[in-house]
């Protein structure tokens, strides 16, 4: 039985050419070929240049080495060529030659010439302030060592241990000051007398032993309290000066040379150790100072 349904024939028309892709692939392929050509060109250049030239090229393109030039716009990023001779130049460009570091051989020759050629190598100059500072530090260390040695001697020697209360040791801007003071009932000098007693002599010899280990000069000062001197005896000025000279004799007898003595003076009661009570026995004292200064040249010594 025949069907009355009509037969439909569908014809598909195929498009020609490249369809919807067009020619975009050609552009992408051209970019790829260009990039590969640039890559192989760069590899060829790297293979045919010296290490110094490659370093110069790297410095040229580094931001820290960008410099102004006469070509291009003249700005920091202005255009520039590798040389005034342009792209038709024979090879090493002037910009690269200017920025590239000197060859190793050249640097070695410059170093040798600086060491041997044109004169001897000169030691770096030391400033006067640096020398003075170094000497001051050395002197301070020596004074501190002398202070420690004297304190140790007062502790180690039995005959000095009981006399430690008679000694005041201190560092001052002038130097290391050692004061031998009177105590109530235990004076360094008998009243009105000039010569030190045996207690004072022991202390003076100990001070001289310490002073012998240093080059510093010393001063010796005598002090009294503010009590008025008797009319029949010497004044406080005369007494303090005489006691300072007597103490100096003990120090010299201990072996200290005379050129190490800078000054001997009497102060009477002008500089009391206890200003609030100038009549205290502690104001009667001998003051010996190892000075902070360069040592003097001994007599007969030649430079």
C-alpha positions in Angstrom: 0.0 0.0 0.0 1.6 3.2 -1.1 2.1 6.0 1.5 0.8 9.4 0.7 3.6 11.2 2.8 5.8 13.4 0.6 9.5 12.6 0.3 11.9 15.5 1.4 15.4 15.6 0.0 17.9 17.8 2.1 20.9 19.1 0.4 23.9 20.4 2.5 25.9 23.1 0.8 29.6 22.9 1.9 31.5 26.2 2.3 34.8 26.7 0.4 38.1 28.0 1.5 39.1 28.1 5.2 35.8 28.5 6.8 35.5 30.7 9.8 39.2 30.6 10.6 40.2 33.1 8.0 44.0 34.0 7.9 44.7 34.6 11.6 46.9 31.6 11.8 49.3 33.2 9.4 49.8 36.1 11.7 50.5 33.8 14.7 52.9 31.7 12.6 54.8 34.8 11.4 55.2 36.1 15.0 56.5 32.7 16.0 59.0 32.6 13.2 60.1 36.2 14.0 60.6 35.3 17.7 62.6 32.2 16.8 64.8 34.1 14.4 65.5 36.8 17.1 66.3 34.0 19.6 68.8 32.3 17.3 70.3 35.7 16.4 70.8 36.5 20.1 72.4 33.1 20.7 74.7 33.7 17.7 75.7 37.1 19.1 76.4 35.7 22.6 78.5 33.0 21.1 80.6 35.4 19.0 81.3 38.1 21.6 84.0 38.3 24.3 83.0 38.1 28.0 84.0 41.8 28.5 81.8 42.8 25.6 78.9 40.9 27.0 79.4 42.5 30.4 79.5 45.9 28.7 76.2 45.2 26.8 74.6 44.1 30.1 75.8 47.2 31.8 74.5 49.3 29.0 70.9 48.0 29.3 71.0 48.1 33.1 69.0 51.0 34.6 72.0 52.1 36.7 74.2 52.6 33.7 71.7 54.4 31.4 73.4 57.7 30.5 72.6 60.7 28.4 73.9 60.9 24.8 73.9 63.2 21.9 71.6 61.0 19.8 67.9 60.5 20.2 65.8 62.8 22.5 68.7 63.4 24.9 66.6 62.2 27.9 67.5 59.5 30.4 65.7 56.9 28.2 66.5 58.7 24.9 67.2 56.5 21.9 70.9 55.8 21.2 72.8 53.6 18.8 75.8 51.4 19.6 78.1 53.9 18.0 78.4 57.1 16.1 79.1 55.0 13.0 75.5 53.5 13.1 74.4 50.0 12.1 77.0 49.8 9.3 79.9 49.9 11.8 82.6 47.3 11.8 81.9 45.8 15.2 82.7 47.0 18.7 80.5 50.0 19.3 81.7 53.2 21.1 79.0 53.0 23.8 79.9 49.4 24.6 83.6 50.3 24.7 82.9 53.2 27.0 80.8 51.2 29.5 82.6 47.9 29.4 85.1 47.3 32.3 88.8 47.2 31.3 90.2 43.7 30.4 91.7 41.6 33.1 95.2 42.1 31.8 94.7 45.9 31.9 93.5 45.8 35.5 96.5 43.6 36.5 98.9 46.1 34.9 97.3 49.0 36.6 97.5 47.2 40.0 101.2 46.4 39.4 102.0 50.0 38.4 100.3 51.3 41.5 102.3 48.9 43.7 105.7 49.2 42.0 105.7 51.8 39.3 105.8 55.5 39.8 107.1 55.2 43.4 106.8 53.0 46.5 103.5 52.1 48.1 102.6 54.7 50.8 101.1 53.6 54.0 97.7 55.3 54.9 98.2 58.5 56.8 97.1 58.4 60.5 95.5 61.6 61.7 96.9 63.5 64.7 93.6 63.1 66.5 93.6 59.3 66.1 97.2 59.1 67.5 96.3 61.4 70.5 93.2 59.3 71.2 95.2 56.1 71.1 97.8 57.5 73.5 95.1 58.8 75.8 93.5 55.4 76.0 96.9 53.7 76.6 97.7 56.2 79.4 94.3 55.7 81.0 94.9 52.0 81.0 98.3 52.4 82.6 96.9 54.7 85.3 94.1 52.2 86.1 96.7 49.4 86.3 98.8 51.5 88.7 95.7 52.1 90.9 94.9 48.4 91.0 98.5 47.5 91.8 98.6 49.9 94.7 95.3 48.7 96.1 96.5 45.1 95.8 99.8 46.0 97.5 97.8 47.5 100.4 95.9 44.3 100.8 98.8 41.8 100.3 101.4 43.4 102.5 100.7 43.0 106.3 102.6 46.2 107.2 100.4 48.1 104.7 97.0 46.5 105.4 96.6 48.3 108.7 97.5 51.6 107.0 94.9 51.3 104.2 92.6 53.7 106.1 95.3 56.4 105.7 95.2 56.2 101.9 92.8 57.7 99.4 93.3 56.7 95.8 91.3 58.4 93.0 91.6 59.2 89.3 91.3 62.9 88.5 91.6 64.9 85.2 95.1 65.7 86.4 96.1 62.1 86.9 96.2 59.4 89.6 96.1 61.1 93.0 97.2 59.3 96.1 96.6 61.0 99.4 98.2 60.0 102.7 96.0 61.5 105.4 96.2 61.8 109.2 93.7 60.1 111.4 92.7 61.0 114.9 95.5 59.7 117.1 97.5 58.3 114.2 99.3 61.2 112.4 101.7 61.0 109.4 103.8 63.7 111.1 104.3 64.6 114.7 102.8 68.0 115.6 105.1 70.7 114.3 107.6 68.2 112.9 108.8 68.1 109.3 110.1 64.5 108.9 107.5 61.8 108.3 107.2 59.0 110.8 107.8 55.3 110.0 104.1 54.8 109.1 104.3 57.5 106.5 107.6 56.2 105.2 106.2 52.7 104.5 103.4 54.2 102.5 105.7 56.6 100.6 108.0 53.7 99.6 105.0 51.7 98.4 103.9 54.7 96.2 107.4 55.0 94.8 107.5 51.3 93.9 104.3 51.7 91.8 105.5 54.9 90.3 108.7 53.2 89.1 106.6 51.0 86.8 105.2 54.0 84.9 106.8 56.8 82.8 104.6 59.5 84.3 106.0 62.4 86.2 104.6 63.2 89.7 103.8 66.2 91.9 104.1 66.2 95.7 102.0 68.6 97.8 101.9 69.1 101.5 98.7 70.2 103.3 97.8 71.3 106.9 94.6 71.9 108.6 93.3 75.4 109.3 94.6 75.6 112.9 96.9 78.6 113.3 100.6 77.9 113.7 102.2 78.7 117.0 104.1 81.9 117.0 107.4 80.3 117.9 107.2 77.7 115.1 107.0 77.8 111.2 103.9 79.0 109.5 101.5 76.5 107.9 102.9 77.4 104.4 106.4 76.7 105.6 105.4 73.5 107.4 103.5 72.1 104.4 106.3 72.9 102.0 108.9 71.4 104.3 106.8 68.2 104.7 106.4 67.9 100.9 110.2 68.1 100.5 110.8 65.6 103.2 108.3 63.2 101.6 110.1 63.7 98.3 113.4 62.7 99.9 111.9 59.3 100.9 110.5 58.8 97.4 113.9 59.6 95.8 115.7 57.3 98.2 113.3 54.5 97.1 114.8 54.8 93.6 112.6 57.2 91.7 114.9 59.5 89.4 114.8 63.2 89.9 113.7 64.0 86.4 110.3 62.3 87.2 109.5 65.0 89.7 107.3 67.8 88.1 106.6 69.9 91.1 106.8 70.1 94.9 104.6 72.6 96.7 103.1 73.5 100.0 99.4 74.3 100.2 98.9 75.0 103.9 95.2 74.9 104.6 94.1 76.4 101.3 92.6 73.2 99.9 91.0 71.3 102.8 90.0 67.7 102.1 86.9 68.4 104.3 85.7 71.9 103.5 82.9 71.7 106.0 85.3 71.3 108.8 88.8 72.6 107.9 90.1 71.8 111.4 89.7 68.0 111.1 92.9 65.9 111.3 92.1 64.4 107.8 93.0 67.8 106.3 96.6 67.2 107.2 97.9 65.1 104.4 100.4 64.5 101.6 99.0 64.5 98.1 101.0 62.7 95.4 99.7 62.8 91.8 101.0 60.7 88.8 100.4 63.2 86.0 98.6 62.4 82.7 101.2 63.7 80.3 103.9 62.5 78.0 107.1 61.4 79.9 110.0 63.8 79.9 113.3 62.8 78.3 115.9 61.8 80.9 119.0 63.9 81.2 121.7 62.9 78.7 119.3 61.0 76.5 119.6 61.7 72.8 116.9 61.3 70.2 
